[in-house]
Amino acid sequence: MGIVETLKKEFDFEEEWMSYELHPDTPKEGVPILEKFPELNLKQFRNGLNSKSEQYGLRFGDFTLISNSSMALQVGELAKELGRYQEFHENIFEAYFGQALDIGKREVVMEVARKSGMDEAAVNEAIDSGRFIHRLEQARSEGAELGINSVPTFIINGERKLVGALPLARFRKALLEK
């Protein structure tokens, strides 16, 4: 269970997920994390992620690749239209971060979509037509205006920005200050 799901048990708020492509310049085949960030201690980074996210029941696996996320984000937009976003979001997160699968590969995204209860023909049409690319471009533009350079980033009431898997107390405080 992620941050938002945990907080929804205590607070009444509306959420809007944006398909923000953090590294839009990533090649279709992806890029090794250490090639993009050679100074990064990957083991220490993962341990830090796991330490911060265990309060939410999340576990990060041994991922080593920055996938090109465009296709997965486009299918996420389709999932919103189909009312399957929560399932798709959880499943694509687990595929990439938990199982270290390359979500830039069509077969991985298709398997996640099937697991999320999405129609294969609709997913193929969305990918092939590129009809959701404009939403990714719009999210990138909005993200630039808000100064977003990391995910997850949470914007509360259009003004308060929280970045990362922070302690629940920080989110509670921000939600109480509405």
Disulfide bonds with the S-S distance in Angstrom:
none
